[in-house]
Amino acid sequence: MTIRRDVAVVGGGVAGLSAAAVAARAGSTVAVVEAGPVGGRARTTERDGFRLNQGPHALYLGGAFQRLLTSLGISRPGGPPALDRARAWHAGRTEHLPIGGASLLRSRVLGARGKVAFARLTGQLGRFDAASLANVTVEDWITSQRLPADAAALLRMLVRLSTYANAPDLLSADAAVEQLRLAGEGVRYLDRGFQEAVDGLAAVARTNGATVRQSRRVTAVRADGPDWVVTTNDAEILASTVVLAAGGPAVAARLLGEDPAGWVEAAGPPVEAACLDLGLRREADPPILLGIEEPLYLSTHAPPAALAPDGHTLVAVMRYLTPGEALDPDAARSQLRQHAARAGVREGDIVLERYLHRMRVAHGMPRAASGGLAGRPTVAVPGRPGLFVAGDWVGDTGLLSDAAAASGAAAAVAARLYMSAVAA
């Protein structure tokens, strides 16, 4: 079977569905091919009334994904984390997390000098020229601020929290500064999980004529004269343009049979984490507990979001991994359970538990050595007219789902411009 379309999108996650929705709404004929159900790593699994994202997800209210959802008329109800009750795990104790105002004054995480220095830095965050920090590592940027040791440790924790990356010697400071600014604008945990957002993208695409072919495996993508051929296990899609949005750079290279733009190296190492979801009979106390010295995270996602049955809560616990870190599954899970116990979680409270040992948070990390955000692979593939890529490792905008949405939308626009130029 042969299918003819203007745009063939390989991958049905945030990047691919963003590309499909934007392209279809602009009038292009679109086919999306996804190996599994739509959503990719943004899908949500329901178990015993709990809705589990693939690791803790938050929508950045000032980010590219939020802007795209708004422009497409996709609602995203949910709620913000309980930051007023957030605590830090510091030096073996639970302390107030100093995130500003009264919490900064009463927290024992920072000494007097650290409080002054941290307040000064956060007050100046909006005035940093992030682009000028593209070739500077996070660690070198923190060192340049001449912070007391306690304030520097807190800043490293906030970078981990906002970027999910535990690599201050690799991560570019421009990406960290931009993400810290976004975090300051607020985040939201989504009702029914991120599946609601990707289902909304798929609905916009379908409403505008796109076909979404799920459970179809793509085996190859190749040029055929002026067109592109996407070969699946049951059909060939003949398209004027292709958007590769499945997996990361290695998957894109494999489908083409080569790595034409050096994607694997340019994207940087993946961002990974060990994650533990806990469905509880009662609230954790505190609802948020973040490690300062240890790369640990705990946050209650339900409530505020509708992700748990009535009378229950859903807590996400996570360890941020360094690139290539070897981690024993039993030891890692035990560490996460211990961190949950610090938030008052006891064995009898737990009604559901799911552990993801090495979850892929992002397929690439902007590195100072590669020029930061601007050094990531571009949407248009050099020397391959009509071929575009999208994902959380592509383009100069944002991290995580923001990068996926921004590059997906940019790929759709670029594909339409390419077709217009060819037609002219």
C-alpha positions as CSV (number, residue, x, y, z in Angstrom):
1,M,0.0,0.0,0.0
2,T,1.3,3.4,-1.0
3,I,0.1,6.6,0.8
4,R,0.8,10.1,-0.7
5,R,1.1,13.1,1.7
6,D,2.7,16.5,1.8
7,V,4.3,15.8,5.2
8,A,5.2,12.5,6.7
9,V,5.9,12.7,10.4
10,V,7.8,9.8,12.0
11,G,7.0,9.7,15.7
12,G,3.9,10.5,17.7
13,G,5.3,12.2,20.8
14,V,5.3,15.9,21.7
15,A,7.6,16.8,18.8
16,G,5.9,14.8,16.1
17,L,2.4,15.7,17.1
18,S,3.3,19.4,17.4
19,A,4.7,19.2,13.8
20,A,1.6,17.4,12.6
21,A,-0.9,19.8,14.3
22,V,0.8,22.9,13.0
23,A,1.3,21.5,9.5
24,A,-2.2,20.1,9.2
25,R,-3.8,23.4,10.4
26,A,-1.8,25.3,7.8
27,G,-3.4,23.2,5.1
28,S,-0.8,20.4,4.4
29,T,-1.8,16.8,4.1
30,V,-0.1,14.9,6.9
31,A,0.5,11.3,8.0
32,V,1.9,10.5,11.4
33,V,3.5,7.1,12.0
34,E,4.0,6.0,15.6
35,A,5.4,2.6,16.8
36,G,3.2,2.5,19.9
37,P,0.3,4.6,21.2
38,V,0.5,8.3,20.7
39,G,2.4,10.3,23.4
40,G,5.9,8.8,23.4
41,R,7.6,9.7,26.7
42,A,4.7,12.1,27.4
43,R,2.1,9.3,27.6
44,T,0.3,8.6,30.8
45,T,-0.4,5.1,32.1
46,E,-3.4,4.4,34.4
47,R,-3.0,1.9,37.2
48,D,-5.6,1.2,39.9
49,G,-7.1,4.7,39.4
50,F,-3.7,6.5,39.5
51,R,-2.4,8.2,36.4
52,L,1.4,7.9,36.0
53,N,3.5,10.0,33.7
54,Q,6.8,8.7,32.5
55,G,8.6,10.3,35.4
56,P,7.6,13.6,37.0
57,H,6.3,16.1,34.4
58,A,5.5,19.8,34.7
59,L,4.3,22.3,32.2
60,Y,6.4,25.5,32.3
61,L,3.9,28.3,32.0
62,G,6.2,30.6,30.2
63,G,7.5,27.9,27.8
64,A,7.2,27.0,24.2
65,F,4.9,24.0,24.8
66,Q,2.4,26.2,26.8
67,R,2.4,28.8,24.0
68,L,1.8,26.2,21.3
69,L,-1.1,24.6,23.3
70,T,-2.6,28.0,23.8
71,S,-2.3,28.9,20.1
72,L,-4.1,25.6,19.1
73,G,-6.9,26.1,21.7
74,I,-5.9,23.0,23.8
75,S,-6.9,23.3,27.4
76,R,-4.5,22.1,30.1
77,P,-6.2,22.2,33.5
78,G,-4.1,21.3,36.6
79,G,-2.5,23.0,39.5
80,P,0.9,24.3,40.8
81,P,3.1,22.5,43.2
82,A,2.8,23.4,46.9
83,L,5.9,25.6,47.0
84,D,4.8,27.3,50.2
85,R,5.3,24.0,52.0
86,A,8.5,22.9,50.2
87,R,11.4,21.7,52.2
88,A,15.1,20.9,51.6
89,W,17.0,17.9,52.8
90,H,20.3,19.5,54.0
91,A,23.0,18.1,56.2
92,G,20.8,15.3,57.4
93,R,17.9,17.5,58.4
94,T,14.6,18.8,56.9
95,E,14.8,22.6,56.5
96,H,12.6,25.3,54.9
97,L,13.5,25.6,51.2
98,P,14.7,29.2,50.7
99,I,12.9,30.2,47.6
100,G,12.3,33.9,48.4
101,G,10.6,36.1,50.9
102,A,9.9,34.7,54.4
103,S,11.3,31.3,53.5
104,L,14.7,32.8,52.7
105,L,14.8,34.6,56.1
106,R,13.8,31.6,58.2
107,S,15.7,28.8,56.3
108,R,18.8,27.4,57.9
109,V,20.0,26.1,54.5
110,L,21.8,29.4,54.0
111,G,23.9,31.4,56.4
112,A,23.7,35.2,56.6
113,R,26.2,35.8,53.8
114,G,24.6,33.1,51.7
115,K,21.2,34.6,52.0
116,V,22.4,38.0,50.9
117,A,24.4,36.6,48.0
118,F,21.5,34.3,46.9
119,A,18.9,37.1,47.1
120,R,21.3,39.3,45.0
121,L,21.8,36.6,42.3
122,T,18.1,35.7,42.0
123,G,17.2,39.4,41.7
124,Q,19.7,39.8,38.9
125,L,18.7,36.6,37.0
126,G,16.5,38.5,34.5
127,R,19.4,40.7,33.5
128,F,21.9,38.0,32.6
129,D,22.7,37.8,28.8
130,A,22.0,34.1,28.5
131,A,23.4,33.9,24.9
132,S,26.8,35.1,26.2
133,L,27.0,32.1,28.5
134,A,26.6,29.5,25.7
135,N,30.2,28.4,25.9
136,V,30.4,28.5,29.7
137,T,29.6,25.5,31.9
138,V,27.1,25.8,34.7
139,E,29.9,25.1,37.2
140,D,32.1,27.9,35.8
141,W,29.2,30.3,35.8
142,I,28.4,29.5,39.4
143,T,32.1,30.0,40.3
144,S,32.2,33.3,38.5
145,Q,29.4,34.6,40.8
146,R,31.7,34.3,43.9
147,L,28.9,32.8,46.0
148,P,29.4,31.4,49.5
149,A,29.5,27.6,49.4
150,D,26.0,27.2,50.8
151,A,24.5,29.5,48.2
152,A,26.4,27.8,45.4
153,A,25.1,24.4,46.5
154,L,21.5,25.7,46.5
155,L,21.9,27.2,43.0
156,R,23.2,23.8,41.7
157,M,20.1,22.1,43.2
158,L,17.8,24.6,41.5
159,V,19.6,24.0,38.2
160,R,19.0,20.3,38.6
161,L,15.4,20.9,39.5
162,S,14.6,23.0,36.5
163,T,16.7,21.2,33.9
164,Y,16.7,17.6,35.2
165,A,20.4,17.5,34.4
166,N,23.0,16.5,36.9
167,A,26.1,17.6,35.0
168,P,27.2,21.1,36.0
169,D,30.6,20.5,34.4
170,L,29.0,19.8,31.0
171,L,25.6,21.7,30.8
172,S,25.8,25.1,29.2
173,A,25.0,28.0,31.5
174,D,22.7,29.6,28.8
175,A,20.4,26.7,29.0
176,A,20.4,26.8,32.8
177,V,19.8,30.5,33.1
178,E,16.9,30.4,30.6
179,Q,15.3,27.4,32.5
180,L,15.7,29.1,35.9
181,R,13.9,32.1,34.4
182,L,11.1,29.9,33.2
183,A,10.8,28.2,36.5
184,G,10.3,31.6,38.1
185,E,7.2,32.1,35.9
186,G,5.6,29.0,37.4
187,V,4.8,25.4,36.5
188,R,1.7,23.3,36.5
189,Y,1.0,19.6,37.0
190,L,-1.6,18.6,34.5
191,D,-4.9,16.9,35.4
192,R,-4.9,13.3,33.9
193,G,-1.2,13.7,33.0
194,F,0.6,14.9,30.0
195,Q,-1.4,12.4,27.9
196,E,-4.1,15.0,27.9
197,A,-1.8,17.5,26.1
198,V,-0.6,15.0,23.5
199,D,-4.1,13.8,22.9
200,G,-5.1,17.4,22.3
201,L,-2.4,17.8,19.7
202,A,-3.5,14.6,18.0
203,A,-7.1,15.8,17.9
204,V,-6.1,19.1,16.3
205,A,-4.1,17.2,13.7
206,R,-6.9,14.8,13.0
207,T,-9.5,17.5,12.9
208,N,-7.5,19.2,10.2
209,G,-7.2,16.1,8.1
210,A,-4.1,14.3,9.3
211,T,-4.0,10.6,9.7
212,V,-2.3,9.2,12.8
213,R,-1.2,5.6,12.2
214,Q,-0.4,4.0,15.6
215,S,1.4,0.7,16.2
216,R,3.3,1.0,12.9
217,R,7.0,0.4,12.8
218,V,9.1,2.6,10.5
219,T,12.0,0.6,9.1
220,A,13.7,3.2,6.7
221,V,13.5,6.7,5.4
222,R,15.1,7.4,2.0
223,A,15.1,10.0,-0.7
224,D,13.5,9.1,-4.0
225,G,14.2,11.9,-6.5
226,P,12.4,15.0,-5.3
227,D,10.3,13.0,-2.8
228,W,10.9,11.0,0.4
229,V,9.8,7.5,1.1
230,V,8.9,6.3,4.6
231,T,8.7,2.5,4.8
232,T,6.6,1.0,7.5
233,N,5.7,-2.6,8.3
234,D,2.5,-2.3,6.3
235,A,2.8,0.6,3.8
236,E,5.0,3.1,2.1
237,I,4.4,6.8,2.6
238,L,5.5,9.0,-0.4
239,A,5.9,12.5,0.9
240,S,7.3,15.8,-0.3
241,T,8.8,16.4,3.2
242,V,9.6,14.3,6.2
243,V,9.8,15.3,9.9
244,L,11.9,12.8,11.9
245,A,10.6,13.0,15.4
246,A,11.0,9.5,16.7
247,G,13.4,8.8,19.6
248,G,16.7,10.6,19.7
249,P,19.6,11.3,17.3
250,A,20.7,7.7,17.2
251,V,17.2,6.6,16.0
252,A,17.1,9.3,13.4
253,A,20.5,8.3,12.1
254,R,19.5,4.6,12.0
255,L,16.4,5.2,10.0
256,L,18.4,7.1,7.4
257,G,21.2,4.6,7.5
258,E,23.7,7.3,8.4
259,D,24.3,10.3,10.6
260,P,24.3,13.1,8.0
261,A,24.7,16.0,10.4
262,G,26.6,14.4,13.2
263,W,23.5,14.4,15.4
264,V,24.6,12.0,18.0
265,E,27.7,14.0,18.9
266,A,26.0,17.4,18.5
267,A,23.0,16.5,20.7
268,G,25.2,15.7,23.7
269,P,24.7,13.0,26.3
270,P,21.1,12.0,27.3
271,V,19.6,13.3,30.5
272,E,18.5,10.3,32.7
273,A,16.9,9.7,36.1
274,A,15.8,6.9,38.4
275,C,12.1,7.4,39.2
276,L,9.7,6.0,41.8
277,D,6.0,6.7,41.8
278,L,4.1,6.1,45.0
279,G,0.4,6.1,45.3
280,L,-0.5,6.9,49.0
281,R,-3.5,6.7,51.3
282,R,-2.5,10.1,52.8
283,E,-0.4,13.1,52.0
284,A,3.4,13.2,52.3
285,D,4.6,15.7,54.9
286,P,6.3,17.8,53.6
287,P,4.7,17.5,50.1
288,I,8.0,18.6,48.5
289,L,11.4,17.6,49.7
290,L,14.5,18.4,47.5
291,G,18.0,17.3,48.2
292,I,20.7,19.9,48.4
293,E,23.9,17.8,48.6
294,E,22.2,14.6,47.2
295,P,20.6,14.8,43.7
296,L,17.2,13.8,45.0
297,Y,13.6,15.1,44.3
298,L,10.2,14.4,45.9
299,S,7.1,16.2,45.0
300,T,3.4,15.5,45.5
301,H,1.7,15.7,42.1
302,A,-1.8,14.7,43.2
303,P,-3.1,16.9,44.5
304,P,-2.8,19.6,43.0
305,A,-3.4,17.6,39.7
306,A,-6.2,15.1,39.3
307,L,-3.9,12.0,39.0
308,A,-5.1,9.9,41.9
309,P,-8.4,8.3,43.2
310,D,-10.4,10.3,45.7
311,G,-8.8,10.3,49.1
312,H,-5.4,9.3,47.8
313,T,-2.2,11.2,46.7
314,L,0.5,10.5,44.1
315,V,4.1,11.3,45.0
316,A,7.0,11.3,42.5
317,V,10.5,10.6,43.9
318,M,13.5,10.8,41.6
319,R,17.3,10.7,41.6
320,Y,19.0,12.8,38.9
321,L,21.7,10.7,37.2
322,T,25.1,12.0,36.0
323,P,25.8,11.0,32.3
324,G,26.9,7.4,32.1
325,E,26.4,6.8,35.9
326,A,26.3,3.1,36.8
327,L,23.5,2.5,39.3
328,D,22.4,-0.7,41.0
329,P,18.6,-0.9,40.7
330,D,18.1,-2.2,44.2
331,A,20.3,0.4,45.8
332,A,18.7,3.2,43.8
333,R,15.2,2.1,44.6
334,S,16.1,1.8,48.3
335,Q,17.6,5.3,48.3
336,L,14.4,6.7,46.8
337,R,12.3,4.8,49.4
338,Q,14.5,6.3,52.1
339,H,14.0,9.8,50.8
340,A,10.2,9.2,50.7
341,A,10.4,8.1,54.4
342,R,12.0,11.5,55.2
343,A,8.7,13.0,54.0
344,G,6.7,10.8,56.4
345,V,5.9,8.0,53.9
346,R,5.5,4.7,55.7
347,E,5.2,1.2,54.2
348,G,1.5,1.0,55.2
349,D,0.7,4.3,53.4
350,I,1.7,2.8,50.0
351,V,-1.0,1.3,47.8
352,L,0.8,1.5,44.5
353,E,4.5,1.6,43.6
354,R,6.2,1.8,40.2
355,Y,10.0,2.1,39.6
356,L,11.7,3.3,36.4
357,H,15.3,2.5,36.8
358,R,16.9,4.5,34.1
359,M,14.3,6.8,32.5
360,R,15.3,8.9,29.5
361,V,14.3,12.4,30.4
362,A,15.8,14.1,27.3
363,H,17.7,12.7,24.3
364,G,20.4,15.3,24.5
365,M,22.0,18.0,26.8
366,P,23.1,21.4,25.6
367,R,26.9,21.5,26.3
368,A,29.1,24.5,26.7
369,A,31.7,22.6,24.6
370,S,29.3,22.6,21.7
371,G,28.0,26.1,22.0
372,G,25.0,25.6,24.2
373,L,21.5,25.9,22.9
374,A,22.6,27.4,19.6
375,G,25.0,24.5,19.1
376,R,22.2,21.8,19.0
377,P,21.3,20.3,15.7
378,T,19.1,22.5,13.5
379,V,15.6,21.6,12.3
380,A,16.6,21.6,8.6
381,V,19.1,18.8,7.8
382,P,22.1,20.2,5.8
383,G,22.3,18.7,2.3
384,R,19.0,16.9,2.6
385,P,16.3,19.1,1.1
386,G,12.8,18.3,2.4
387,L,14.2,16.5,5.5
388,F,13.7,17.9,8.9
389,V,14.2,16.7,12.5
390,A,12.4,17.6,15.7
391,G,12.8,16.6,19.4
392,D,14.0,17.7,22.8
393,W,17.6,17.6,21.4
394,V,16.9,19.9,18.4
395,G,16.9,23.7,17.9
396,D,18.0,26.7,20.0
397,T,14.8,27.0,22.0
398,G,14.1,25.5,25.4
399,L,14.6,22.1,27.1
400,L,12.5,19.1,27.7
401,S,8.9,19.3,26.2
402,D,9.5,23.0,25.4
403,A,12.3,22.0,23.0
404,A,10.2,19.2,21.5
405,A,7.2,21.5,20.9
406,A,9.3,24.4,19.6
407,S,11.3,22.2,17.2
408,G,8.2,20.3,16.0
409,A,6.4,23.6,15.2
410,A,9.5,25.0,13.5
411,A,9.9,21.8,11.4
412,A,6.2,22.1,10.2
413,V,6.8,25.8,9.2
414,A,10.1,24.9,7.5
415,A,8.4,22.0,5.6
416,R,5.7,24.3,4.3
417,L,8.2,27.0,3.2
418,Y,10.2,24.3,1.4
419,M,7.2,23.0,-0.5
420,S,6.2,26.6,-1.4
421,A,9.7,27.2,-2.7
422,V,9.7,24.0,-4.8
423,A,6.2,24.8,-6.2
424,A,7.3,28.3,-7.2
